[in-house]
Amino acid sequence: MKSSVETLHQGYPIAELSVNRVRSVPGVQWTVPYYQSTAQLRTEDGRMKLVQLVGIDDLSMVGAPQEMLIGTLDDFHQPDAIVMDIAGYTSIFPGVAPQVGAIVEIGQRRAVVVGICYIGASWSGMPRVYTRRSHLDRTAICPY
């Protein structure tokens, strides 16, 4: 991240080229890109909710949720895949039993819930949604 960033939750991403420079610094064992932002999610029936969007590294899966309740980490490789935390799912889809298959829109792009995870309480209170960084790179959501 840029040096002006004070917390992970207000991140301004550095360029992909800079990640490669960080990898070349002596003493750095490894690094992968990380993306986190606030995004607008819209359900098929038009309800909207702000979510914390996390882009995980496609190869290493660093940043992926560790406790999957429904689905597996392999499900991230499905087209337009997102995984939603259970608390967020129940606030976005009240009265609906947790299940995969829901289609939503994030940043004017189609997304499909392929998994539900448990990650503990969010400090912001916003639902957390995970997807692969390559999914973000194809959209206007991700600035690089």
N, C-alpha and C positions, 0 to 999 in steps of 0.2 A: 504494500500500500504506500501511498505517498506519505511523506513525513508530516504533513499537516493533519493527518487523521488522528483523532484522539481516542476513539473507541472502535471496536470491530463493527459496531452496529451503525456507524455513520460512514462506512468505508467509501472511498473513492478509488476505484481500481487503478493499478499501474498498468502500463502497456504490456502485452504479452512478451515483447522483446526484453523488457526489464526482468521478467521472471527468469529468462535464460541467463541474464547477467548475474542475478543472485545465485544461480546454480554454479557459476564459475568462481564464486568467492571462496578462497581457502577456508576450510573449517565447516562449510555448509555441506551437510551430508546429503540432503535432498530437499526439494521444494516442488510444490505443485500449485497451479493457479487456484484461487478460491474466489467465489463470488457470493455476495449477500446484498440484498436490497429489499426495499418495500415495493410491493406491486399490487395492482388492483386485480382481484379475481371476480369473475362474473359467472354465475350459474346459468344453466339453460333456461331457467324461469325468470332470469333478469335480476336476481338479488346480487348485490355487490358486497365485497368484504376486502379490506386491506389484509395482505398476508406478508409474512417474512419469507422471501424467496431465496433459497440457497442452491447455488450451482456447484455440484460436486465434480471432481476430476473423473473423467470417463474411464481411464485405465486403472488407476490405483483405488478408486472409490473413496478416497480420503474426503471426509466431511459427510459421508452417508450416515443415516441413522443406524444405530447398532441393535436396536430391539424392534424387529418387525413383528407386528401382530397379524397382519394379513399380507401375503405376498413375500417375495424374497428380493435380495439386491439384484439378482439376475433380471428381474422384471423392469429395471431401469432401462434396459436395452430395447424395450418395445417402443414403437413410434409414439412421439408426443407424451411420453411417460412422466408422471409425477407421483411422488409419495407424499402423503399428508399425515400430519400427526393426529392422533385420535381425538385430542381435545379440539383441535381445529375442525376436524371432520364433523364432530357433533355440533359445533357452533355454526358451521356453514350449511349442514344438512340436518337441522333439528328434527327429531322424531324418526329419522331414517337409520336403520341398523347399519353399522359399518360394513361396507362392501366395496369391491372394486368395480370399475366400469363407468363411474360418473364422468361426464364430459363437462369441462369448464373452459373458460377463456381467461388467459392471463396475458395482459399486455397486448390484446388483440390477436392472440394466438391460441389455437385449440390445444387443450391438454387433457389427458385421460388419467384418472386416478387408477394406478396399477398396484398400489400398496398403501397400507396404513401402518404407522409406527407409533411407538411410545418414546417420548424424549423428555418427559418431565415438564414442569411448569415453565412457561415463557416469561421472561422479565417484562416484555412489552405487552403481553396479553394477546398478541396477534397469532393467528394460526401459522404454523411453519409448513412450507411446501418445498420439497426437494426435487431437483431434476438434474440431468447431466449438463455439464457446461456446453457440450456441443449442441444441445437443444437451445440453449440461450444464445449461442453465437449465431444462430440462424434467424434471430428475431431482433426486433428493435429494443427488447428489454435490456440486452447486454451492450454496453457502450463500446466494446472493442471486439 
